[in-house]
Amino acid sequence: MEKLAPFRSTRTTAGRGALPGWLWKRGLILAAIIFAAAWAGLTVFGFVWWQAGLWAAALALPVPVRLRLGGWVGVILSRTFWAAGPFLGYCLVEVLNWNNPFTSFTPLQVCLNLAFYYLAAFLIWLICGRRNLSCGIAAALFWMLGMANHYVINFRGRTIFPGDLLTLGTAANVAANYRYDFDRTQMLTCLVLAIFLLVLLALPRQERRARPRLRSALPAGLAGAAFLAVFFGTPFLSTVGVEPSMWTTRGNGFVLNFSVCLRYSSVGEPDGYSQEALSRIAGGVDAAGVPTVGTGTDGTQPVNVIVIMNESLSDLTETFGLETNQDPMPFIHSLTEDTIKGTAYASVFGGTTANSEYEFLTGNTTAFLPAGTVPYHLYVKEGSESLVAQMNALGYTSVAMHPYYSSGWNRVAVYGDLGFDRWLFLDDFTDRETYRGYVTDRSNYENLIRLYEEKDEGEPLFLFNVTMQNHSGYSVPWTTLPREVWLTGAMKGRFSTVDQYLSLVYQSDRAFEYLVDYFSRVEEPTMILMYGDHQPQVATNFYTELLGSSPTAAQAQKKQAVPFVLWANYDIPEQEGVETSINYLSSLLMETARLPMTGYQQFLSGLSETVPAVNAVGYMDTDGNWHENLSELSQTARDALGKYQILQYNELFDDRENRLEDFFFLPGRS
């Protein structure tokens, strides 16, 4: 592929003979130091003494060796290691991804993964011009990529997605609240990489940059370009059955799954999309074009509408039948009067809070969007339809509050685009109390009440509050958090992260009791909706033990289940055991509040009777069964979801002049 750059001479000053290798005497001292340090460190880390000795020897042996082979022998050896580098990188990344590089994937998936590794290595070689150097840089970069993904899986329960590249600011905000301990897998991959790099140092070195030969570099470049064009520009992936892996995000292999998600990051028109189809759908919902008023038990409408999206709130004991020393949610479980409660199914697990926030505020579902994308970064624009615009049109003052940094999830720009009158972040909260560095729910609600008390009497208030207390990780010190709840029975003492999480939930329950008690004594009609945004990533083996390594669709949805509670300080219909999804909650809220509903909300209310729950992982039918694929649903359900997708595409992606303004918004909006 390149004109040969000369290697260093193999001749010694004493004679003409070439030696296969030689010992650098001073290197022996360095090798002994490396051996001793590595053996001691690995022993302390937990390796058996003889295992530590083998790894230490493997690290030390290449240090004093310098191979001085000239001509084709040196070139072949250098090329062999260059060819092995990307394959080694693939293996390291997949081991860090908790996969077996050889048995976890089909031969096609392995080949597609390797294609990207070799393309990256080829580009690095073009930049560096030296095989050994480019091979070492590529291997180190692949390992660092695998390490980053390994931590993301630990912290968020899923691999890195393309949308995560746009959330680096949010990740930096909470990075200090995680622990970055090396586990055994990370240590082993680090040792393998170190040995590979040390061997590269022992190989013959080029004296100057190699110049690529056009007759070999051009075909390689064209082959790479053709592969990328086929991968990203043709139906090749669907033809061979390679799709984004969402439930088990380690599927496909890390690089392939990331690339597949990137391939589907653009959104095309759904089947049957046209202005005529939109008109038929909108006309079928409300032929008169008049907003429908929700149907409560009487004519009362709330002066105050408070929505709380509680960070990582879930009912693990009920969902998975866990045994604990006491109920972590006694107050919420006891609520029955003037209460509607049940389970909402989220599209995300362990993180990506903004997607649950987006689904609630807009009624859209991320099931119709590319896997791993974050609408707050890609799809929200000024004048987007939302519950906020609706409440503004009804005369409510709309306020968003979140006791954390304003840089998270692009919220400042999004809240402005959605139409909030005010938004409050960490610096706006006073008298802050914290658990593990995050503002407690009790302190959060005290600030919420203070905000309520500052408004004029009778002034309609819509308040959207995102809490922070229960944010991961759950292996950090308990700082000020009381140990109230823990696992008992077969799991007792086995999952300290779960114990910490359950104690946090107990404090959330007590704080919600404080909030409800306060507003139960307020004269102004007030409605409060609280729901969890997603389940916590407490420990991967915790969920594997509960659900197995190959869960069914219904079992998989247990990881998406979060509680919701709709309560009012006046008479509303009472209901328990409701099963829905987060995208339907705002329609349920407006219907129960007897407030005017948009055509879109009316459509969603009707859709929920045909498809009771929908998220990015699957669909629930009217019998309560979950399905991963649309093809498994009835024709009626498929047609209803097709209309949903057409409406969502119109609101998100069509030109403003083609959008159904009167369908998505109430008349008289500002």
C-alpha angles and dihedrals in degrees: 000000000000142000107266114258111209119258122222114282118274093207121104126212089248098056151338099261120116117228122211090221142339137208118242100217096210088050090065090067091049090047091053091051092049091048093051095045094045093047092049094045095048092047091053089047089059106267119141110255096249093046089050089050093053093049091045091051091049089053095046102043098069093051100080094037123099115173113210105190117150134197123016094341092065092042093051092048091049092048092049092056091044089054091049094049100077091044089052089048091053091051093049093049094049094046087053086046089059091249134121104240092216108033104031094070142042118256088254092054091049091051093048091050092049091049090064093046093052092045090054092047091050092053092049090051091052089054097044101035091207123096100210094044095046091045092053094046092049094048092048092048092049091051093049089050089052091048092052091050091047091057093046090054090050094049102035106020095239141072127262115284129196090253089061090070087069093050100058090116091057091047090052090053094061099028093101091059094066131078117237101197118158113244124203094265092054091048093051094050090047090053092049091050092048092052091048092051093047091052089050088055089055094053123094112279131221115241094214142008117292116236113225115239112232094220091060104027095049096057090046091050092047091049090052092048091049091051092051091047092052093043097049103024107042138053088256094121095052090045092057092039099247110148135164112283109226109156095043097025091184088071120112091023123279101273094040094048091048090050093047090052089048089051090057096041092105118075122220130195112285120241113282095018115158140125089255091055090049092051092050092050094047092045092051092055097049117359091180093054091227120134113247118233117228118255113239124159093264140009097272116127121191120251089199124042112187122185121188121191100195114210112247093340111163139150100235094166093058097037096050102020094243122179115233136169089248140357108281091204106038097147097047090047090051096052112108110133115092088351137127113190142158142111128321120193116225127208093223137056130203095356148354090100091174092070093060088046090051094048092052098045096045107026088230121129127225087216087089094047129081114281114267097013123133112218091202088068101036115023112027113098137167110294096020114161114257146143086263093063089046093053091046090054088052091056100258122142104234121213131177120200132183124167095222141068119315093225093073118113094346087282098155092060093038095049089052092048092049091051107251112165092212137008125196127198138179097299090054093059117092132203091018120194119190144200114205090346097308126108110259122242090241092055090044091054092047088058090046091054091047089054091050092050092053094061125090116267111267094014108139110240129193110189124184113192127186111193127209110193098101098046117137147282105079100184094073122105115289091239107187092337111128117228099237107143133033141162119272133182119037093350097048112135094358102098113040091173090058091049091053091047093050090052089052091052090051089056090048090054092051091048092051089051088055091051095047091046090054096050093042085070095047117103096211112089104256131183123195125193118187125180137161120249097214143327120277125258095230100153130339094221090051091065093038090056091050099043106020127234095284107039123185120242091265092048091048091055090060087075089056096051119113130167125249129193125192111190134168134187089230136049116303130154112279122226138161135192095033113166117203141128132255094254089063097048098087090053090050089049095052093043092051091045091053090232123146111277127212120237088253091056091048088052091050091049089054093044091054089064090058099034105022094191136014131177140151091278101051153309133274119219126211091268090060094252121139124226129189096203132050090226090069093062129086119269090250091055092046092051092049092050090047089058090048091054092048092051093047092049090051093053096043108034114014122095115276093246090058096049120111094241096172091049098052098036137047118244115266098031116156 
